[in-house]
C-alpha cells in the first residue's frame, strides 16, 4: 500500500488543502514558505508514534475570520488515504494492518486515518462566552492560547472520520516513520555504540551471514544452533578476559578490601568483590565509527569527516534501522509493516554530484522494498533535474493560498501531450528547473533576453530579483510545451504568474506552392496578390489576453521583428547599443548619425558596405510600395535591421548588460568636461509592459 492522498484542514499554512502522493518517491519542491516542512509534519502527526502529537497555537491556520472563531473553536484535521500498491504482493500484511480503517471494500482497497486536534465539547459553551467580547482576531487567538489551549486534545480515527472510530494502537505501531530534518546533529546520533540506534543496528546485523542464509541451504533450526554456538564461544572468550582482568587486579583488590575492613564495610561477614561478564550488546559501546581508506594504512574517526560525508553515512544507517524494524523474524509481532522515510533538504551538506548518487540510492532501496514510500523536500535543482516529472510535487503559495501542482500529470495522454512531456523532461537540467522553484517565471526565446532583462528592469525602476522571478530561455518554438505545466485553467497545474516574451518574426510565402520564410518588416503586406503573410505573435496575444495567469508580450506593431531589432528601434537617438564586440560598429555609428541628421534613405543605403546580402537588402527597401510607411519609418527599419544582422547573440548581450549596468550609476551631468555622463536608454514598450504585469 501507499499514502495516496493527504487532506489538511486548519493546520499552519494549509487552511483547507488536498495533496496527492506517488507510490514510491515524492519530491516536494516550492519556493520558501510554500509549506514543504509543514506537509511532512502533517504526515508525521498521523502515523509517527514516536513524536509528540500535541500542538501549539502557531500550528493553527490563521486564515480564518473573527466570526468563524466566535462561532466554533478552531481545530486541526489531517487525513491520510491509503491505497493498494500496483506491486503489492498477494501475501502482504498491508491489508491486515488497515483492515479496520477501510473505506472501500474491494480488491483495490482504500483505507483512511484521520488525526484531529480539538477542544472537547464540554468546553465549547465556556469558549463561546469568552470570545463574545473579542473585537479582533489577535485578541481572540490570545484568549484561546491563555485559557483554552491546555484543554485541547487529539484523537486518531480509522475509516470514515464521521463515525469517530478510534484507530487501534497496535495497528498504528506498524508504521515506521523516519524523519531526517534539515538541521540535524548526526555526530550525536551515530558515532558510538552507546547510541541506541547504532546499538540496535549492530545487534541485528551480528552474525548476518548466518541470519541471511537461504532457507533451502540452511534451515531456521540450523541458523539458531549456529548463532547459539557463536554466542557460547563469545561468552567463553569474554569470561577468560574477565578472569585475566581479575588476576591483574588481585593486589589492588586486596588493598581496596583493606580499606573496606578499616571503614567497617565487612561487617557481618560481608566482603566486597568484583565480578561480571560482557555480552555482545554491551561490547558495542566500545565501538566507534571510523573511516578507513583503501590502499592506505589510515583510519580516522568519523567525527573528523565533513558534514556531507557524515550525513550520507547517517542516512545509510537510518535505512539499516528501518530494515531492522521491519524484520518479523527479529522482532516478531513488534515488527513494522510500512516503513516510510522523509528527508528534508538532503542537499544541505551534499555536493551536487553526491545529491544525484544519493537519489539513485534511495530509488534502489525503494525497489528492494526496504523503504515503501519516500518523501524528499528540496530546493535543489540538481535533484529535480535527476527525477521524473511524475515524482515531483510543486507547492505554490500565492497571497497565503497554497496550491499543489503535479508537473507529470499536466500533459494529455495522447501523442501530442506525451511528446511535450518528453521534451520538458529532457529540457529540465539543473539550471532550467529553476522555473519550478521561482515565485514567477518569464519565458524568453534566447540567451540575450535572459542576460539583459534583469538590467532592463532597473531602467524602469523595478528589480526583478526582489520578486523572485526566474528567467528561462526555451527557444522560439517551444513555449507551449512548458505552458502546459502552468495553465491554471487545467487540472494539476502550478498557477504561477507567467510571462512569455515572443518575437514577432514576420514571414511570407508565395501562395499555393510556397513555404513560409522570414522577411523584412517593411515587406509584410506589400503584395497580397502574390504572397501570404503571417507572424509568430498575433495569435498568442489574442489567445492569452484574458488568461488568469499567463500573458504573451511581443513587438506587436508593423515594424516589429525581434528583441535586438526592437532595442535599436527604441534607442536610435544615440550609440549606447554599440558595444565593442559588435561587428560593423563604425558603419552602424555612421548610420545612426545619418538618421539623426535627417539624411535621405538613399544615403543610409549607400553607407552599407557592399555584399550580396546588402545588395538584396537595398533592393527590398527600394521596392517598398506601401504608402503607409513613411520614409522615416523606412530609415529606422534600415538601422534596426543592420544592427540585428551585426550582433552576436550571447557575447554581445553579456557586454551590453555590463555597459548598461555601468551607465545606470553615471551622473546625468558631469562634474568635469572629461567625465562620462549617463546616456539615455529606452526599454522597449512591450518589455516594460511585461515586467510591470508580472511584478504586480
ABEGO torsion letter per residue (X at the ends): XBBABBBBBGBEABABBBBBBBBEBBBBBEBBGAGAAAAAAAAAAAABAABBABBBAAABBABBBAAAAAABBBBBBBBBBBBBBAABBAABAAAAAAAAABABBBABBBBBBBBBBBBBAAAAAAAAAAAAABABAAAAAAAAAAAAAAABBBBBBBEBAAAGBBBBAAAAAABBBBBBBABBBAAAAAABAABAAAAAAAAAABGAAAAABBAAABBAAAAAAAAAAAAAAAAAAAAAAAAAAAAAAAAAAAAAAAAAAAAGAABGGBBBBBBEBBBAAAAAAABBBBBBBBGBBBBBBAAABBAAAAAAAAAAAAAAAAAAAABAAAAEAABBABBBBBBBGAAAABBAAAAAAAAAAAAAAAAAGABABBBBBBABAAAAAABBAAABBBBBBBGGBBBBBBAAAABBABAAAAAAAAAAAAABBAAAAAAAABABBBBBABAAAAAAAAAAAAAAGBBAAAAGBBBBBAEAAAAAAAAAAABAABBGBBBBBBBBBBBAGBBBBBBGABBBBBBBAAABGABAAABBBBBAAAAAAAAAAABAABBBBBBBBAABBBAAAAAAAAAAABAAABBAABBGAAAAAAAAAAAAAGBBAAAAAAABBBBAAAAAAAAAAAABABAABBAAAAAAAAAAAAAAAABBAAAAAAAAAAAAAAAAABBABBABAABBBBBBBBBBAAAAAAAAAAAX
